[in-house]
Amino acid sequence: MRHERAALFGAALVSVAVLAVGCGSSSGGEGEAAAATPTGVSVVASTNVYGDIAKQIAGDKATITSIISDPAADPHSYEANTRTQLDLSKAEIVIENGGGYDDFVDTMLKSAGSDAKVLNAVDISGKTATGGAELNEHVWYDFPTMSKLADQLVSALSTADPGSAATFSDNATAFKQKLQGMEQQSAAIRSAHSGAGVAITEPVPLYLLEACGLANKTPEEFSEAIEEGTDVPAAVLKETLDLFAGKQVELLAYNEQTSGPETEKVLAAAKDHQVDVVPVTETLPAGKDYLTWMTENLSAIETALR
């Protein structure tokens, strides 16, 4: 699903890019700043989800910078700045989500005249919109896609640092084995709970829920409105709230990084009707790595369904 809000940053980004060209240094960006003396391959990721995956593949053979890392912020509303431009201009490898999620990356790379290798997770996934629906771009919740991304990272890193190719390959193998373990856990949930109804506030975790065999009962108009930051029609909100009163769902997957009056009403309805709430986020929670985070998400889903 394409975030229309991202398009609003276009003009501002161009201005930032022009300003950054004349900057020898910058500060104040949200991203995790690289070390004072970068070592190895320079990798910049649009979010700390991809930054962590890159770290697991590259180990100490790369300097990783994650542009968006605040677990309390809504990534859709991120406003790039001069630090973002500077980091991207120095990158050898850039990892972006794509699908309209982080368009500022492409805008700034073009402004900088960058020749960095760009890994677009949505493109790597091979997923496309079907049946007139918009694409769900939150592909980091899809384990097969992250396995493909790991392979692409090995290729890109090995090109940049051929002498460390064996290390990158070994690290990717270990990472993918853990992904396979989570796919097996998803399959076990699917076997026990296939078809169980669930509700969401946004499409963020849908790939994970679908892998677990769960059926999203939320009106599409509701989740689309929340994601796009528009008002939810009263009839659609009532239909969503009725899911809990009517015991049609067994859990609510609630995006903690986007809240408002409508989502708070949905959260209250879930609690009022004893429907378990599974919190989800779009960036890594503090102190978590990707594999730990996703394992905990699966465990929370399994617990809620019990």
C-alpha positions, 0 to 999 in steps of 0.5 A: 500500500503506497503511503500518500504522506511520503509524497508530501516530503518530495519538495522538502527533500530536494531542498534538503539535498541541495543544502547538504551538498555544501555541508561538510558535516551535519548533526541532529538526524534520527539515524544511528550515526556511524563510528567516527572512523568508519571501517569496512563496507559502508551500508546505509539502511532506511530503518533499523530493521534492515540495518540489523539484518545487514549487521547480522550478515556483515558482522564487523566487516561493515559500518552500518547506519540506520536512518530511522531507528526511534521505536516511538516514531511513525516511520511514515512521517519521517522527515529526512535532513542533512545528516540523512543526505550525508550518510546516503552520499557516502554509502556503498550499499543502501537497503530500502524497503521500497513500495512507497514506504521510504521514497526519500531514499531514492530522492536523496540518492538521485540528488547526490549522484550516488552510485551505491548498490541499492537493495529494494526489499519490495522488489526482491520480494517479487510481491505485486498488488493483485485484484485491484488491491494495493500492495502491502509493502511491509515485507520485513514481516515476511520471512521468505523475503528476508531470506532473499534479502540475505542472499542479495546482501551476500552478493553486494557485500562480497562485491564490495569486499571480496576477501570477506565473501566466505564470512558473509556467506556463513553469516547468511546461512546462520541467519537463514537457518533461524528464519527457517525455524520461525517459518516452522513455528508459523506452520505449527500455529497454522496447523493448530489455528488455521482460519482463526479470525484476527483484527488489525489497526494497520496492514503492518503484520499481515504477512506474518498473520497470513503465514500463521494461517489467520484470517484478517476480519478487519474492514479494509477501509478501516486499516487503509484510513488508519495507514493513510492518516484519514478519517474512518467513516462512522459505519466502518468504525462500527463494523470494526468494533462489532468484531470484538462484541461479536467474538469474531476475532481472537486477537488484535494486532495493534501498531503501537507507532500509530495511534489516534481516536479510532485506534484507541476505540478499537483497542478499548473494545478488544480489552472490554471483550477480553480479546488479547492484544498483540503489539506490533511495530515498524522498527526494532524495539529497543534492545532487540535484534530482528530475529529476537523481535520476530520470535517474540511476535510469533510467541505473542500470537501463539499465546493469544490464540491459546 
